[in-house]
Amino acid sequence: MPQGREHVLMTADDIRRAVHRIAHEIIERNKGVADVVLVGMRTRGVPLARRLADAILQFEGAEVPVGALDIGLYRDDLPHLGLRPALRPSDIPIDIDGKRVVLVDDVLYTGRSIRAALDALMDFGRPGQVQLAVLVDRGHRELPIRADYVGKNIPTSRREEVQVRLREVDGRDEVVIVRPPEEAEHEG
Amino acid sequence: MRDDVRELTRPAGVQEMPAWKRHHLLDLDELAPEEILLVLDTAEAMREVLSREVPRVPALRGLTAVNLFYEPSTRTRASFELAAKALGADVVNIAAEQSSVRKGESLLDTVRTIEALGAQVLVMRHWQSGAPYLAARHTRMHVVNAGDGWHAHPTQALLDIYTLHRHLGDLRGRKVVIVGDVAHSRVARSNAWGLTALGAQVVLCGPPTLLPVGLRPGEDEAAAMPSVQVEVDLDRAIEGADAVMALRLQRERMEGGLLPSLREYVRLYQVNAERLARARPGALVMHPGPINEGVEIAPEVAVSAQSVIQEQVTNGVAVRMAVLYLLTGAKA
């Protein structure tokens, strides 16, 4: 298998700054964090949500509850491929009725995962408001969904792949774009 | 209900679980350890779904599961029905009268009819060993063996293994004693395959007449069973055990002359407090149900803190959800 070529789009410092900025934006938009709950989408949304909670604690001195959402049972984009995503239990630690839930994911792409996440979330309660925070928005939406907080907008082609790597999961922090091998070749 | 439930563990180095590729679930002898662990992991997520106020997700929406039962069953059939419904599937129950069914052709006719009606999943219990295998060869539906004759009951074994795994973690080196009518028990056979695959030490125990041919004392071990130990003395078998699983004693076994008397069976093979004291402290007590009260397990042991019998029933729904979810993702 020929390997595609990787390009680093965000370094560990870039990721840290983006997380800190989003934390400030969440505090600002919600005028504090009194009713805010962070819900990370498995896998990499969960450590991102924890980092946001740490930053908010640091800036605002307030603890924000963090949950984990697995959307495997709600997806419509994998079954037709004959694949079942590996499942982990969701863990929503508090009643989300009336709360401002900030969904956290690593990459926003077609929007189908977010659609599934909204369905999953509604099975846990009736949030007063749902906001969306992503580290990377790579475009190519197939549904009317947009993010409220974006770490970095990255224009991509559908043939490219964006990979977010996080210390907690992958051992290091970086965002890379992987170009298909034939295109990498053409670049020389 | 016990509360010392541990985080699910898996062997070091296994990070990503393999994709599930099986179209049918007929017995555990065909599953690799990683596949069994994938079912356990998936069941853990299903358990979370079942803990919700409204335990229902849309993963199997639009699919139809048919429960075709040629043998009476309450808990297994209800468990499969609840599992399919919790995943958003439609469920049809067919109780086939044993007397009206002739072997071979009529079974396949029934299977083909169910397929033509548009079902994707066939959950089948049959009094004849091998019947689900026959069905699986002649249908594109996903076939789940819900118990065939004396042969196999894979989802019961998976729920037993899941329950053990939740309490004990890694099962390698753990000692599990299965006591009772082993010869006629599909539960014992499937458990023996699955537990040994995960590295547990399995000891089969019962009166010589109720041990499978080939495993009776003095006989060579038959190739049809996995590597297990056999012990006719329960007091010896239970020594240091991490779990004791008592099997249901079918009353008709006594009429067939395989047991001298019920009193003798109770005296020698009942799991009671005195015997349980020889096991490891806190050893789990299990039973696939339904229990003959005061026969296989002493009443005070069945309801003691060491008993996970009720939890087995609850876990059965989660495990069957996991099986249905994984199977329906595999292409024909």
Interface residues (C-beta under 8 A of the other chain):
Chain A: D70 G72 L73 Y74 P79 G82 L83 R84 A86 L87 R88 P89 S90 D91 D119 A120 D123 F124
Chain B: E16 M17 A19 W20 L38 D41 T42 E44 A45 M46 R47 E48 V49 R52 V54 R56 V57 P58 A59 L87 Y325 L326 G329 A330 K331
